[in-house]
Amino acid sequence: MDLDGAVVIVTGASSGIGAATARLAAGRGAKVVLAARRADRIEALAAELPEALAVSTDLRDPAQIAGLVKATLDRFGRVDVLVNNAGQGLHVPVEQIQLEDLRSVTELNFYAPLLAMQAVIPAMRKQGAGAIVNVSSMTSRMVLPGVGGYSATKSALNMLSGVARRELAPDGIVVSLVYPSVTATEFHQSLAAGGRVGGGRSPVKPHTAESVAEAILGVIASGEEEVLLTQDWG
Ligand SMILES: NC(=O)c1ccc[n+]([C@@H]2O[C@H](COP(=O)([O-])OP(=O)(O)OC[C@H]3O[C@@H](n4cnc5c(N)ncnc54)[C@H](OP(=O)(O)O)[C@@H]3O)[C@@H](O)[C@H]2O)c1
């Protein structure tokens, strides 16, 4: 998929990996649609980027996800790429997981990507092409104490993505996964519950949001099934 002229929806575009992905994609000629709750942030970013659209969206609300895709189609008439990036951590031991927290994180990390995929599929099918990138986490490829709730939501997303990839291939829609490791963003300050993970160990050097954004654009271009951004944990 060539990004020049492509219409690209990025969820969680108000900070971190999502904002970096939107900037990078716009720099390569994409028309980006920025989705997140903090309207001031996405509107400011949209003002910096050519032909960008900010759509204030709470992805825990299915009606707002439908509204995001409708706003995209109303403005641009098509949707070429969906980057399901918005997400939140839940970093407590299994014994301490509160169902209310897990439910809320599941709505964002698992239900929202599902609903967003379902919302863009008809347009992509009509176009005969599309790319969907789901942003997972390397914690779902490890068995890391302290992040069971969060990792479970991402593991569910991994399976959904793999199945969707196979179901949608005949329609020309390519579904991929990117697995970031620890990345320097606001993520660890906005957890649903908990704090540091990894038994006090921390990676030698966190990734930058820009490097993860490069990987996301890379997978849009290549159509690879998954990209694992591994890290040295000292
Ligand atoms: N940073 C890491 O170490 C790391 C590691 C592995 C995987 N990841 C994954 O990478 C993705 C991006 O995270 P990040 O590191 O860039 O974190 P971040 O800086 O905290 O960004 C999270 C984004 O999600 C949005 N968001 C949260 N709740 C939302 C809601 N209800 N509706 C709409 N948007 C919502 C936030 O925007 P608003 O608050 O404005 O709504 C924000 O733009 C996530 O899926 C995360 O699980 C991150």
The ligand as a Gaussian input file, in Angstrom:
#p B3LYP/6-31G(d) Opt

LIG

0 1
 N        4.227000       2.752000      25.408000
 C        4.502000       1.471000      25.567000
 O        5.419000       1.101000      26.320000
 C        3.715000       0.418000      24.801000
 C        4.225000      -0.882000      24.756000
 C        3.527000      -1.861000      24.055000
 C        2.349000      -1.533000      23.411000
 N        1.867000      -0.251000      23.479000
 C        0.589000       0.025000      22.799000
 O        0.776000       1.123000      21.922000
 C       -0.469000       1.790000      21.722000
 C       -0.250000       3.300000      21.845000
 O        0.155000       3.606000      23.151000
 P        1.116000       4.807000      23.513000
 O        2.342000       4.203000      24.082000
 O        1.238000       5.750000      22.394000
 O        0.308000       5.427000      24.751000
 P       -0.279000       6.882000      25.033000
 O        0.730000       7.938000      24.753000
 O       -0.863000       6.777000      26.410000
 O       -1.455000       7.017000      23.975000
 C       -2.688000       6.359000      24.111000
 C       -3.673000       6.967000      23.138000
 O       -4.921000       6.260000      23.284000
 C       -5.946000       7.233000      23.349000
 N       -7.110000       6.749000      24.101000
 C       -7.133000       6.284000      25.367000
 N       -8.398000       6.011000      25.721000
 C       -9.186000       6.336000      24.653000
 C      -10.581000       6.304000      24.394000
 N      -11.460000       5.858000      25.318000
 N      -11.031000       6.724000      23.194000
 C      -10.161000       7.187000      22.259000
 N       -8.832000       7.219000      22.435000
 C       -8.349000       6.807000      23.619000
 C       -5.326000       8.430000      24.023000
 O       -6.036000       9.614000      23.676000
 P       -7.089000      10.398000      24.610000
 O       -6.659000      10.213000      26.033000
 O       -6.971000      11.810000      24.106000
 O       -8.422000       9.785000      24.305000
 C       -3.940000       8.438000      23.400000
 O       -3.967000       9.147000      22.175000
 C       -1.440000       1.196000      22.748000
 O       -2.291000       0.279000      22.115000
 C       -0.527000       0.472000      23.725000
 O       -1.181000      -0.626000      24.339000
 C        2.526000       0.727000      24.149000

